[in-house]
Amino acid sequence: MPQSLPDRYLTPVDVAELLGVPIETIYQWRRKRTGPRGFRVGRHVRFDPNDIRAWVESQMEGVAA
């Protein structure tokens, strides 16, 4: 995960690239409500960079270093 995330809302493609996962994984996480929190702008899904960071940090909790 880069030190600084963009100052704009991220698309699902952006999130997939940041996390190094296939785009379909992002959509599956949304359907299952297990991934980072996203929101709709019309018919488009967007993610707040701060929510992405918080989600990644929550995934790292309890993981041995």
C-alpha positions as CSV (number, residue, x, y, z in Angstrom):
1,M,0.0,0.0,0.0
2,P,1.5,3.3,-1.0
3,Q,2.3,5.8,1.7
4,S,0.0,8.5,0.3
5,L,-3.3,7.7,-1.4
6,P,-4.8,10.0,-4.0
7,D,-6.9,12.9,-2.8
8,R,-9.8,11.8,-5.0
9,Y,-12.4,9.1,-4.6
10,L,-11.2,5.8,-6.0
11,T,-12.9,3.6,-8.6
12,P,-13.1,-0.2,-8.2
13,V,-10.3,-0.5,-10.7
14,D,-8.1,1.9,-8.6
15,V,-8.8,-0.2,-5.5
16,A,-8.0,-3.5,-7.3
17,E,-4.7,-2.1,-8.5
18,L,-3.8,-0.7,-5.1
19,L,-4.5,-3.9,-3.4
20,G,-3.1,-6.1,-6.2
21,V,-6.3,-8.2,-6.5
22,P,-8.5,-8.9,-9.6
23,I,-11.4,-6.4,-10.1
24,E,-13.9,-9.2,-9.7
25,T,-12.6,-9.6,-6.1
26,I,-13.6,-6.0,-5.3
27,Y,-17.1,-6.7,-6.6
28,Q,-17.3,-10.0,-4.7
29,W,-16.3,-8.2,-1.5
30,R,-19.0,-5.6,-2.1
31,R,-21.6,-8.3,-2.6
32,K,-20.6,-10.1,0.5
33,R,-20.0,-6.9,2.5
34,T,-16.5,-8.0,3.5
35,G,-14.3,-5.5,1.7
36,P,-13.7,-1.8,2.1
37,R,-16.7,0.4,2.4
38,G,-17.8,1.9,-0.9
39,F,-20.7,4.2,-2.0
40,R,-22.6,4.9,-5.1
41,V,-22.5,8.1,-7.2
42,G,-25.4,7.4,-9.5
43,R,-24.6,4.0,-10.9
44,H,-20.9,4.3,-10.3
45,V,-19.1,2.8,-7.2
46,R,-16.5,4.9,-5.5
47,F,-14.3,4.4,-2.4
48,D,-12.9,7.0,0.0
49,P,-9.1,6.6,0.3
50,N,-9.4,7.0,4.1
51,D,-11.9,4.1,4.2
52,I,-9.5,1.9,2.1
53,R,-6.6,2.7,4.6
54,A,-8.9,1.9,7.6
55,W,-10.0,-1.3,6.1
56,V,-6.4,-2.4,5.3
57,E,-5.4,-1.6,8.9
58,S,-8.3,-3.6,10.2
59,Q,-7.2,-6.6,8.1
60,M,-3.7,-6.3,9.6
61,E,-4.9,-6.4,13.2
62,G,-3.9,-9.6,14.9
63,V,-1.6,-10.6,12.1
64,A,1.8,-11.7,13.3
65,A,4.6,-9.4,12.2
